[in-house]
């Protein structure tokens, strides 16, 4: 290929790039009219994108639902007849507490501490530190109130409804109550075996 042909080829390539760049850019649209023409599908409408031609898709594994239906307000909001519930609206089991522990350590411990005492470095550097979960005023909160705070936030604490599903939030509440009882449970409330062992070790 001679020099003239190379120059012509380079010119054509640059022109092509210029055309593509021009077509990729659009004039600013302060009214956002382009938002009125967003491609979309209606429910049950046939899709031309997916091979099975179905529009509605199964959510990916691990997706956190935005809301839930078919459950009582006590479960969804921690409130029943206008009052915060004092009993858990789901069975309290060891797997639920373990689940709450993992969610608490991953989501809450940065501010409240691994043991809930709010004595972490992050907390000490805050202008308004997160409180210890072992304060009397917090220990006295009913489970429904704690669930409501986790779901909706309180003060500088954001809500965690988008990060944690409904059952995960109840699991966190269960673990918070376990943390509190781990320090303040009366000896008489312990199972016989544990109570006898503790009484044996106490001076």
GIFENPE-V879253 format. One record per residue. N is the residue number from 1. RES is the residue in one letter. SS is DSSP state (hx for helix, st for strand, lp for the rest). NEAR is the number of other ideal C-beta (glycine too) atoms within 10 Angstrom. Layout:
n->(N	N)
res->(RES	RES)
ss->(SS	SS)
near->(NEAR	NEAR)
//
This chain:
n->(1	2	3	4	5	6	7	8	9	10	11	12	13	14	15	16	17	18	19	20	21	22	23	24	25	26	27	28	29	30	31	32	33	34	35	36	37	38	39	40	41	42	43	44	45	46	47	48	49	50	51	52	53	54	55	56	57	58	59	60	61	62	63	64	65	66	67	68	69	70	71	72	73	74	75	76	77	78	79	80	81	82	83	84	85	86	87	88	89	90	91	92	93	94	95	96	97	98	99	100	101	102	103	104	105	106	107	108	109	110	111	112	113	114	115	116	117	118	119	120	121	122	123	124	125	126	127	128	129	130	131	132	133	134	135	136	137	138	139	140	141	142	143	144	145	146	147	148	149	150	151	152	153	154	155	156	157	158	159	160	161	162	163	164	165	166	167	168	169	170	171	172	173	174	175	176	177	178	179	180	181	182	183	184	185	186	187	188	189	190	191	192	193	194	195	196	197	198	199	200	201	202	203)
res->(X	X	X	X	X	X	X	X	X	X	X	X	X	X	X	X	X	X	X	X	X	X	X	X	X	X	X	X	X	X	X	X	X	X	X	X	X	X	X	X	X	X	X	X	X	X	X	X	X	X	X	X	X	X	X	X	X	X	X	X	X	X	X	X	X	X	X	X	X	X	X	X	X	X	X	X	X	X	X	X	X	X	X	X	X	X	X	X	X	X	X	X	X	X	X	X	X	X	X	X	X	X	X	X	X	X	X	X	X	X	X	X	X	X	X	X	X	X	X	X	X	X	X	X	X	X	X	X	X	X	X	X	X	X	X	X	X	X	X	X	X	X	X	X	X	X	X	X	X	X	X	X	X	X	X	X	X	X	X	X	X	X	X	X	X	X	X	X	X	X	X	X	X	X	X	X	X	X	X	X	X	X	X	X	X	X	X	X	X	X	X	X	X	X	X	X	X	X	X	X	X	X	X)
ss->(lp	lp	hx	hx	hx	hx	hx	hx	hx	hx	hx	hx	hx	hx	hx	hx	hx	hx	hx	hx	hx	hx	hx	hx	lp	lp	lp	lp	lp	lp	lp	lp	hx	hx	hx	hx	hx	lp	lp	lp	lp	lp	lp	lp	lp	st	lp	lp	lp	lp	lp	lp	lp	st	lp	lp	lp	lp	lp	lp	lp	lp	lp	lp	lp	lp	lp	lp	lp	lp	lp	lp	hx	hx	hx	hx	hx	lp	st	st	lp	lp	st	st	lp	lp	lp	lp	lp	lp	lp	lp	lp	hx	hx	hx	hx	hx	hx	hx	hx	hx	hx	hx	hx	hx	hx	lp	hx	hx	hx	hx	lp	lp	lp	lp	lp	lp	lp	lp	hx	hx	hx	hx	lp	lp	lp	lp	lp	lp	lp	lp	lp	lp	lp	hx	hx	hx	hx	lp	lp	lp	hx	hx	hx	hx	hx	hx	hx	hx	hx	hx	lp	st	lp	lp	st	lp	lp	lp	lp	lp	lp	lp	lp	hx	hx	hx	hx	hx	hx	hx	hx	hx	hx	hx	hx	hx	hx	hx	hx	hx	hx	hx	lp	lp	hx	hx	hx	lp	lp	hx	hx	hx	hx	hx	hx	hx	hx	hx	hx	lp	lp)
near->(7	7	7	8	9	10	10	12	11	10	10	10	10	10	10	10	10	10	10	9	9	8	8	7	6	7	5	5	9	6	8	7	8	9	8	7	7	6	5	7	13	7	6	8	12	10	13	8	8	10	6	7	10	13	16	9	9	7	8	6	5	5	9	12	10	8	7	11	6	6	13	10	14	20	18	16	18	27	15	16	7	6	12	17	21	10	10	18	19	14	7	14	11	7	9	19	16	13	18	25	19	13	20	26	12	11	17	22	16	14	16	25	20	14	15	24	16	20	13	18	8	14	19	9	8	12	5	9	16	19	17	16	21	17	14	7	7	18	16	9	19	16	21	23	19	23	28	21	19	26	18	14	13	12	9	11	16	11	14	18	16	11	14	22	16	21	15	20	23	25	25	24	26	24	22	24	20	16	22	19	13	11	11	10	12	8	10	6	9	15	8	7	8	12	14	11	12	11	10	7	7	7	2)
//
